[in-house]
Amino acid sequence: MRIRASFYATALAEYFRDAGKKVVLMLDSVTRLAMAQREIGLAIGEPPSTRGYTPSVFSLLPKLLERAGTTAGEGSITGLYTVLVEGDDMNEPIADAVRGILDGHVVLSRDLASKGHFPAIDILHSTSRVMRDIVPPQLVDIVTEARDILATFRDTEDLITIGAYKPGQNPRVDRAVGAIEELNEYLCQKPDDKVPLEESWKGLAEIVERANKRVNEMYQQRAQEAPK
């Protein structure tokens, strides 16, 4: 029944897509679907392979997930598939297989949730393969810079916390330290908060611009104060 429910819901979504509708299909969860197929596979004598999952599990996933998307008509299916990973291991077999099929993934972090950071989206581990096709190039550049700020701070957070890093040693780190609080505040949102897309992009661009300006001014001042 778990397997049939997934295919039945997808068939319904295809019907409305073929009628020219734009459909949102939500499936919770792919992990339970995989577990159901594993039970069937083991019952009919399939040998367990990757972490106990049978080969039929990995042949079933693309048969279901690749049915979402667009066709020659105007309709489309936007599939939102949840995956439950063991111990936050993103290399877990089902999560790894699903990432290879879908156009992108949003990773939720227990660590961020425990800090009260909601939505608890791990930006650095989340990605979209279609972003460059649907977002203006200048906005892609802004997002790339924002991700660099997050990645740089995460890589050097321990050094910063213990005081081993001194300002002025690396402009990327200085930019990350100056912008991380403002960027984290930007990434937090209450359930009832509503922000227009244009305002959201503008807010992110302003954060990145202020961070770059702050670092440029700091290093220009240090260059002027340096002995000649």
Backbone bond lengths (Angstrom), bond angles and torsions (degrees), N, CA, C in turn:
res aa  C-N    CA-C-N  psi(-1)  N-CA   C-N-CA  omega(-1)  CA-C   N-CA-C  phi
1 M - - - 1.456 - - 1.531 111.60 -
2 R 1.336 116.63 -35.00 1.462 118.91 178.62 1.524 110.89 -65.01
3 I 1.312 116.78 -39.94 1.466 120.44 179.33 1.523 110.42 -71.32
4 R 1.326 116.42 -44.55 1.455 119.96 -178.93 1.526 111.95 -63.07
5 A 1.325 116.72 -37.32 1.464 120.14 179.51 1.527 111.03 -60.99
6 S 1.320 117.19 -40.39 1.470 121.09 -179.39 1.524 110.89 -65.26
7 F 1.331 116.67 -45.13 1.459 119.83 -179.26 1.530 111.44 -71.49
8 Y 1.331 116.69 -33.26 1.460 120.49 178.67 1.533 110.30 -66.22
9 A 1.332 117.08 -44.57 1.465 121.07 178.36 1.524 111.07 -62.52
10 T 1.336 116.42 -39.36 1.462 120.05 179.03 1.518 110.99 -66.72
11 A 1.327 117.14 -38.67 1.462 120.52 178.12 1.526 111.36 -63.90
12 L 1.331 116.87 -39.45 1.460 120.52 176.51 1.531 110.89 -63.20
13 A 1.337 115.79 -42.44 1.462 120.26 178.89 1.532 110.29 -62.96
14 E 1.327 117.31 -39.26 1.464 120.93 178.81 1.525 111.41 -64.32
15 Y 1.334 115.94 -36.59 1.466 119.60 179.67 1.525 110.33 -60.60
16 F 1.335 116.61 -48.05 1.464 119.73 -179.25 1.527 111.26 -70.75
17 R 1.327 117.52 -33.60 1.466 119.51 176.32 1.516 110.54 -63.06
18 D 1.336 117.42 -44.82 1.460 120.86 179.98 1.522 111.86 -65.77
19 A 1.354 116.00 -19.77 1.468 120.19 176.15 1.524 111.36 -85.54
20 G 1.347 116.70 4.85 1.461 121.05 177.50 1.510 114.66 92.25
21 K 1.331 118.14 8.53 1.457 121.58 -178.98 1.535 110.84 -86.83
22 K 1.329 114.82 156.70 1.466 121.05 173.57 1.528 106.99 -101.50
23 V 1.315 116.20 111.60 1.461 122.26 -168.72 1.525 110.56 -107.90
24 V 1.331 115.77 139.69 1.463 121.73 169.79 1.523 107.48 -107.70
25 L 1.325 116.89 117.73 1.463 122.94 -179.51 1.522 108.78 -108.44
26 M 1.318 116.85 120.88 1.460 121.48 -179.98 1.521 109.12 -113.03
27 L 1.331 116.50 125.00 1.464 121.87 -178.02 1.526 109.36 -125.15
28 D 1.331 115.80 118.31 1.467 121.19 -179.30 1.535 108.11 -127.96
29 S 1.327 117.46 104.64 1.447 124.74 5.31 1.532 108.73 -140.01
30 V 1.338 113.96 164.25 1.465 119.75 177.51 1.527 110.78 -65.83
31 T 1.316 116.24 -31.00 1.465 119.92 179.56 1.524 111.02 -62.99
32 R 1.324 117.86 -43.10 1.465 121.03 179.04 1.528 110.38 -66.74
33 L 1.329 116.69 -35.61 1.461 120.65 175.09 1.525 110.44 -61.54
34 A 1.339 116.19 -44.93 1.465 120.77 179.62 1.520 111.52 -63.93
35 M 1.335 116.26 -40.29 1.464 119.82 178.71 1.525 111.32 -64.18
36 A 1.336 116.70 -37.52 1.458 120.29 178.21 1.525 110.75 -64.60
37 Q 1.340 116.34 -43.36 1.466 119.59 179.03 1.520 110.81 -67.71
38 R 1.324 117.48 -33.42 1.468 120.45 176.94 1.531 110.13 -63.78
39 E 1.327 116.77 -42.09 1.460 120.01 178.65 1.526 110.94 -60.61
40 I 1.325 115.62 -42.51 1.470 119.28 179.23 1.520 110.49 -66.75
41 G 1.346 116.18 -43.56 1.455 120.05 -179.28 1.523 112.33 -61.24
42 L 1.320 116.25 -44.28 1.461 119.75 178.74 1.528 111.18 -65.50
43 A 1.342 116.43 -35.60 1.460 120.18 -179.02 1.524 112.36 -66.68
44 I 1.335 117.49 -30.51 1.470 120.43 -179.36 1.527 112.21 -95.80
45 G 1.337 116.50 5.40 1.456 119.77 172.32 1.508 116.30 98.12
46 E 1.330 118.97 13.72 1.465 120.50 177.10 1.522 109.62 -69.79
47 P 1.313 117.64 141.05 1.470 119.06 177.71 1.525 110.57 -78.11
48 P 1.328 118.68 134.37 1.472 120.26 176.54 1.524 110.04 -67.64
49 S 1.335 116.47 142.16 1.466 119.88 -178.73 1.530 109.65 -120.89
50 T 1.317 118.09 -101.68 1.456 121.48 -175.09 1.521 111.33 -70.17
51 R 1.327 116.82 112.56 1.463 123.97 178.95 1.534 112.07 48.99
52 G 1.281 116.09 37.72 1.462 120.41 175.61 1.508 115.36 88.17
53 Y 1.332 118.76 -7.61 1.455 121.23 178.21 1.533 109.46 -80.87
54 T 1.312 115.83 139.18 1.469 120.85 -179.19 1.527 110.48 -83.03
55 P 1.320 118.91 158.76 1.470 121.37 -179.14 1.523 113.64 -57.98
56 S 1.344 117.48 -31.29 1.466 119.19 -178.75 1.518 112.47 -64.58
57 V 1.325 117.60 -23.43 1.467 120.60 178.00 1.519 110.28 -62.68
58 F 1.325 116.43 -45.04 1.466 120.70 -175.37 1.523 112.25 -78.05
59 S 1.318 117.67 -18.12 1.465 120.02 172.75 1.523 111.23 -85.21
60 L 1.343 116.84 -22.58 1.462 121.03 179.38 1.523 111.88 -76.09
61 L 1.326 117.53 -38.65 1.464 121.42 -173.42 1.535 113.15 -56.54
62 P 1.334 120.33 -51.64 1.471 118.29 179.74 1.524 113.06 -65.41
63 K 1.335 117.80 -29.29 1.465 120.22 178.68 1.518 111.11 -62.73
64 L 1.316 117.23 -28.12 1.458 121.36 179.41 1.522 111.61 -94.78
65 L 1.321 116.98 -51.81 1.462 121.07 -171.03 1.521 112.95 -69.50
66 E 1.328 117.56 -32.49 1.462 119.71 -176.50 1.524 112.93 -77.29
67 R 1.336 116.99 -1.19 1.452 119.79 177.42 1.533 111.76 -81.82
68 A 1.311 117.33 -14.39 1.463 120.66 175.20 1.524 109.42 -78.14
69 G 1.339 115.83 165.13 1.455 120.10 178.83 1.510 111.58 117.61
70 T 1.318 115.67 -152.13 1.459 121.63 -176.20 1.516 111.13 -108.67
71 T 1.344 115.22 167.18 1.462 122.44 173.67 1.522 107.48 -130.66
72 A 1.337 115.74 -166.76 1.463 119.51 -179.97 1.525 111.49 -69.49
73 G 1.341 117.91 -21.82 1.454 121.44 -179.87 1.511 113.27 -84.20
74 E 1.330 116.05 -164.97 1.456 121.47 -178.10 1.524 112.64 -86.38
75 G 1.330 117.54 -16.86 1.447 120.57 -177.02 1.517 113.22 -74.31
76 S 1.330 115.44 162.89 1.463 120.80 178.65 1.518 109.18 -156.64
77 I 1.332 115.05 158.05 1.463 121.59 174.45 1.523 107.65 -122.21
78 T 1.326 115.92 119.13 1.455 121.00 171.88 1.519 107.11 -97.66
79 G 1.321 116.06 109.99 1.452 121.01 -176.62 1.518 112.05 -92.60
80 L 1.329 116.59 127.58 1.466 122.43 174.15 1.525 107.26 -113.19
81 Y 1.329 115.88 105.56 1.462 121.31 -174.86 1.524 109.09 -113.69
82 T 1.322 116.79 123.49 1.459 120.06 178.49 1.527 110.06 -90.49
83 V 1.318 115.14 144.90 1.468 122.21 179.02 1.527 107.98 -130.37
84 L 1.318 117.27 126.08 1.459 122.32 177.71 1.527 108.42 -96.28
85 V 1.326 116.95 119.84 1.462 120.30 -176.47 1.528 109.85 -103.86
86 E 1.314 115.58 147.02 1.463 121.03 -179.85 1.525 110.17 -80.43
87 G 1.324 115.72 123.43 1.461 120.13 175.41 1.510 114.43 57.97
88 D 1.352 117.09 32.41 1.467 122.02 -179.76 1.527 112.36 58.69
89 D 1.332 117.17 26.67 1.461 121.65 -179.87 1.526 108.88 -88.01
90 M 1.340 115.99 103.61 1.465 119.77 -177.59 1.521 112.78 -73.66
91 N 1.327 117.33 -8.26 1.467 120.81 174.96 1.522 111.39 -94.94
92 E 1.326 116.94 9.69 1.456 122.34 174.81 1.534 108.79 -57.74
93 P 1.353 119.54 140.68 1.474 122.22 -168.71 1.522 115.39 -53.08
94 I 1.327 118.69 -44.38 1.456 120.23 -177.13 1.524 110.79 -69.38
95 A 1.335 116.61 -45.07 1.463 120.13 178.26 1.522 110.85 -60.53
96 D 1.316 116.95 -40.91 1.459 121.63 -179.69 1.520 110.98 -65.47
97 A 1.337 116.93 -42.02 1.462 120.89 179.78 1.522 111.25 -67.07
98 V 1.325 117.32 -41.70 1.463 121.26 -179.18 1.520 110.84 -65.83
99 R 1.337 117.43 -39.94 1.470 120.63 178.12 1.518 111.09 -58.98
100 G 1.316 117.01 -34.84 1.459 120.30 -178.88 1.515 113.45 -74.46
101 I 1.326 117.44 -13.87 1.467 120.92 -177.09 1.523 111.79 -101.32
102 L 1.319 117.38 -43.56 1.462 121.49 -172.80 1.530 112.03 -83.32
103 D 1.344 115.63 166.89 1.460 121.92 -175.91 1.523 113.46 -83.14
104 G 1.300 117.40 -5.71 1.457 119.65 179.51 1.512 110.35 178.12
105 H 1.310 116.42 170.96 1.457 119.94 179.22 1.524 110.41 -150.25
106 V 1.330 114.89 145.40 1.457 123.37 177.06 1.523 107.16 -113.67
107 V 1.326 116.61 118.59 1.457 122.03 -176.33 1.522 109.29 -98.95
108 L 1.325 116.37 124.75 1.465 121.67 176.08 1.529 109.34 -95.03
109 S 1.316 116.45 136.97 1.465 122.17 -173.47 1.524 110.66 -112.04
110 R 1.326 116.70 126.40 1.464 120.67 174.27 1.524 110.94 -66.72
111 D 1.315 116.80 -33.39 1.461 120.68 -179.39 1.526 110.68 -63.45
112 L 1.338 117.39 -43.40 1.461 120.48 177.87 1.521 110.97 -66.30
113 A 1.331 116.36 -39.70 1.462 120.11 179.33 1.523 111.19 -62.74
114 S 1.331 116.70 -39.10 1.468 120.24 -179.91 1.527 111.90 -67.14
115 K 1.334 116.49 -21.66 1.467 121.11 178.18 1.526 111.75 -90.73
116 G 1.343 116.85 1.39 1.453 120.26 -178.89 1.506 113.92 78.83
117 H 1.337 116.26 18.67 1.465 121.82 179.73 1.526 108.46 -91.88
118 F 1.338 116.80 105.06 1.457 121.10 -179.59 1.527 110.04 -127.59
119 P 1.338 118.04 141.87 1.463 126.10 -3.69 1.531 111.14 -65.61
120 A 1.328 115.76 141.18 1.464 121.32 -173.01 1.525 111.09 -82.62
121 I 1.324 116.14 59.13 1.465 121.52 -177.35 1.522 109.62 -93.26
122 D 1.324 115.93 125.64 1.463 121.49 175.07 1.526 107.43 -82.87
123 I 1.314 116.38 99.46 1.460 121.85 -174.26 1.523 111.80 -60.57
124 L 1.322 117.09 -40.61 1.459 120.63 -173.57 1.526 112.26 -70.28
125 H 1.340 117.72 -28.68 1.453 120.40 179.36 1.520 112.75 -94.39
126 S 1.323 117.07 -5.72 1.462 121.75 177.74 1.524 109.13 -95.15
127 T 1.323 116.24 150.19 1.468 119.29 -178.58 1.513 110.78 -156.90
128 S 1.318 115.58 161.50 1.466 122.43 175.53 1.519 108.76 -135.73
129 R 1.325 115.92 127.65 1.465 119.77 179.15 1.527 112.16 -83.27
130 V 1.322 117.47 -12.15 1.468 120.41 -177.31 1.526 112.13 -106.51
131 M 1.328 117.20 2.67 1.465 119.72 -175.19 1.521 112.02 -58.51
132 R 1.322 117.29 -44.72 1.464 120.23 -176.76 1.524 112.00 -67.37
133 D 1.335 117.74 -17.60 1.454 121.21 179.29 1.526 112.77 -87.52
134 I 1.327 117.65 -17.33 1.462 120.11 -173.99 1.523 113.40 -123.07
135 V 1.334 117.40 -5.54 1.469 121.21 -177.56 1.527 108.75 -118.32
136 P 1.344 118.71 136.92 1.465 121.27 177.62 1.528 111.78 -55.46
137 P 1.336 117.50 144.13 1.475 121.26 -176.70 1.520 113.97 -55.37
138 Q 1.337 117.75 -37.79 1.466 119.51 -178.33 1.520 111.58 -65.66
139 L 1.327 116.89 -32.15 1.454 120.06 177.83 1.523 111.06 -74.93
140 V 1.327 116.48 -33.29 1.465 120.01 175.59 1.524 109.75 -61.79
141 D 1.324 116.59 -40.12 1.473 120.81 178.99 1.532 110.56 -63.92
142 I 1.333 116.92 -39.80 1.464 120.31 179.72 1.522 110.52 -65.11
143 V 1.339 116.00 -43.56 1.464 120.01 178.53 1.526 110.69 -62.87
144 T 1.324 117.06 -39.83 1.461 120.94 178.76 1.523 110.97 -61.01
145 E 1.326 116.85 -41.78 1.457 120.30 178.47 1.528 111.34 -67.00
146 A 1.334 116.37 -39.17 1.468 119.63 179.11 1.523 110.65 -64.82
147 R 1.323 117.11 -40.73 1.465 120.70 177.32 1.523 110.25 -64.65
148 D 1.330 117.07 -36.48 1.467 119.92 178.46 1.524 110.71 -64.72
149 I 1.339 117.14 -37.47 1.465 120.50 176.79 1.523 110.19 -61.73
150 L 1.331 116.82 -47.06 1.466 120.94 -179.94 1.526 111.24 -63.19
151 A 1.339 116.67 -43.89 1.463 120.70 -177.69 1.525 111.32 -67.10
152 T 1.326 116.82 -41.69 1.461 120.66 -179.90 1.522 110.88 -63.87
153 F 1.336 116.59 -43.17 1.464 119.10 179.90 1.519 110.98 -66.21
154 R 1.338 117.17 -39.81 1.467 119.57 179.78 1.528 110.93 -64.13
155 D 1.329 116.60 -37.72 1.472 119.93 -178.71 1.529 111.99 -69.78
156 T 1.316 116.60 -29.90 1.473 119.74 -173.85 1.530 112.52 -113.01
157 E 1.322 117.77 9.05 1.461 120.58 -174.79 1.523 112.29 -59.69
158 D 1.327 117.47 -40.47 1.465 120.27 -178.86 1.525 111.15 -63.75
159 L 1.334 116.04 -42.99 1.468 119.45 179.05 1.524 111.05 -63.63
160 I 1.330 115.88 -40.76 1.464 120.21 -179.54 1.525 110.51 -66.12
161 T 1.329 116.70 -41.30 1.464 121.56 -176.45 1.521 111.87 -63.74
162 I 1.336 116.98 -40.65 1.464 119.81 -177.72 1.532 112.29 -87.14
163 G 1.332 116.51 -0.63 1.454 120.21 177.26 1.508 114.45 81.61
164 A 1.344 116.85 16.40 1.465 119.60 -178.91 1.527 112.32 -79.46
165 Y 1.328 116.49 -17.49 1.468 119.32 179.08 1.526 110.05 -99.82
166 K 1.325 115.63 132.83 1.451 121.66 178.88 1.533 109.33 -109.49
167 P 1.325 118.17 134.69 1.464 120.85 179.00 1.519 112.06 -55.12
168 G 1.329 115.66 142.15 1.455 120.99 179.39 1.507 114.56 98.20
169 Q 1.335 118.04 -4.15 1.462 120.93 -178.87 1.531 112.03 -84.30
170 N 1.342 116.98 -30.92 1.459 120.32 -176.78 1.536 108.43 -150.85
171 P 1.333 117.92 120.44 1.469 119.71 -176.33 1.531 113.30 -64.03
172 R 1.335 118.00 -33.90 1.465 119.86 178.81 1.521 110.89 -65.39
173 V 1.326 116.42 -42.10 1.461 119.99 179.16 1.524 110.23 -67.91
174 D 1.319 117.08 -40.49 1.466 120.14 178.71 1.524 110.34 -62.71
175 R 1.319 116.66 -39.31 1.469 119.72 178.00 1.523 110.44 -64.36
176 A 1.334 116.29 -42.42 1.463 120.61 -179.28 1.524 111.32 -64.51
177 V 1.328 117.03 -43.32 1.467 120.72 -179.31 1.523 110.59 -63.51
178 G 1.321 116.46 -39.65 1.460 119.86 -177.88 1.514 114.14 -73.67
179 A 1.329 116.93 -24.13 1.463 119.50 -173.20 1.514 114.15 -109.15
180 I 1.339 119.03 -10.49 1.465 120.46 -169.62 1.523 112.20 -63.27
181 E 1.329 118.02 -42.01 1.466 119.91 -178.25 1.525 110.99 -64.75
182 E 1.303 116.27 -44.50 1.463 120.85 -179.69 1.528 110.41 -66.14
183 L 1.318 116.92 -38.27 1.461 120.79 -179.75 1.524 111.05 -69.38
184 N 1.323 117.25 -41.43 1.469 120.02 177.63 1.526 111.36 -64.06
185 E 1.322 116.12 -38.18 1.471 119.73 177.61 1.528 110.35 -64.95
186 Y 1.314 116.26 -37.19 1.466 120.96 177.73 1.529 111.32 -64.99
187 L 1.328 116.79 -36.19 1.455 121.41 -176.82 1.526 112.94 -78.22
188 C 1.330 118.69 -12.45 1.465 122.18 177.52 1.526 109.73 -88.46
189 Q 1.327 115.51 142.71 1.459 119.94 -179.14 1.522 109.67 -153.15
190 K 1.326 116.99 134.26 1.451 121.29 177.00 1.521 110.07 -77.51
191 P 1.343 117.68 154.84 1.466 120.46 -176.68 1.519 114.15 -56.89
192 D 1.341 117.07 -31.76 1.463 119.33 -176.89 1.529 112.76 -97.86
193 D 1.335 117.88 5.28 1.470 120.74 176.84 1.523 110.15 -77.24
194 K 1.327 115.65 137.41 1.465 120.77 177.01 1.521 108.97 -126.37
195 V 1.334 115.61 124.08 1.463 121.24 -178.68 1.530 108.61 -127.29
196 P 1.326 118.98 120.96 1.471 120.57 177.30 1.520 111.05 -59.30
197 L 1.327 116.31 149.53 1.463 120.71 -176.59 1.521 111.51 -58.87
198 E 1.332 117.06 -43.11 1.464 120.14 -178.42 1.525 111.25 -62.61
199 E 1.332 115.74 -40.35 1.468 119.78 178.58 1.524 111.06 -67.17
200 S 1.325 116.72 -35.17 1.458 120.92 178.46 1.523 111.01 -64.42
201 W 1.327 116.64 -47.09 1.471 120.08 178.73 1.528 110.59 -62.19
202 K 1.337 116.32 -42.20 1.460 120.67 -179.14 1.525 110.92 -61.99
203 G 1.345 116.45 -41.82 1.458 119.87 179.87 1.517 112.35 -63.18
204 L 1.338 116.88 -41.02 1.460 120.15 178.91 1.527 111.18 -66.68
205 A 1.326 115.97 -41.36 1.461 119.80 179.56 1.524 111.18 -62.14
206 E 1.321 117.25 -38.94 1.464 120.67 -179.98 1.523 111.64 -66.89
207 I 1.328 116.93 -37.69 1.465 120.13 178.12 1.520 110.77 -63.01
208 V 1.330 116.49 -46.03 1.466 120.81 -179.52 1.520 110.83 -65.36
209 E 1.337 117.02 -42.35 1.466 120.63 -179.77 1.528 111.26 -63.26
210 R 1.334 116.28 -42.50 1.476 119.11 178.89 1.526 110.90 -64.39
211 A 1.327 116.92 -39.12 1.465 120.45 179.82 1.522 110.99 -64.15
212 N 1.332 116.17 -44.05 1.466 119.92 179.49 1.527 111.16 -65.88
213 K 1.316 115.97 -41.71 1.468 119.98 -179.63 1.522 110.92 -64.02
214 R 1.340 116.30 -42.06 1.457 121.19 -179.08 1.530 111.02 -61.49
215 V 1.332 116.42 -44.01 1.466 120.08 -178.58 1.524 110.67 -69.56
216 N 1.335 117.05 -42.14 1.469 119.86 179.58 1.525 111.09 -60.67
217 E 1.330 116.26 -42.91 1.466 119.19 179.65 1.526 111.44 -65.53
218 M 1.332 116.51 -38.21 1.459 120.33 -178.88 1.525 110.73 -64.83
219 Y 1.328 117.67 -44.15 1.460 120.05 -177.56 1.520 111.75 -75.91
220 Q 1.337 117.54 -29.54 1.461 119.55 174.39 1.526 110.22 -66.03
221 Q 1.310 116.67 -41.42 1.471 121.03 178.20 1.516 111.22 -65.17
222 R 1.337 116.94 -40.01 1.474 119.75 178.60 1.525 110.87 -66.31
223 A 1.334 115.27 -35.26 1.477 118.67 178.93 1.528 110.56 -67.32
224 Q 1.336 115.65 -37.45 1.460 119.09 179.30 1.522 112.44 -70.07
225 E 1.335 115.58 -33.63 1.462 119.90 -177.45 1.536 112.48 -83.97
226 A 1.325 116.85 -12.05 1.461 120.05 -178.45 1.520 110.73 -67.56
227 P 1.313 118.56 140.05 1.472 121.12 179.23 1.530 111.44 -64.18
228 K 1.317 114.61 139.80 1.465 119.28 -179.68 1.522 110.37 -99.69
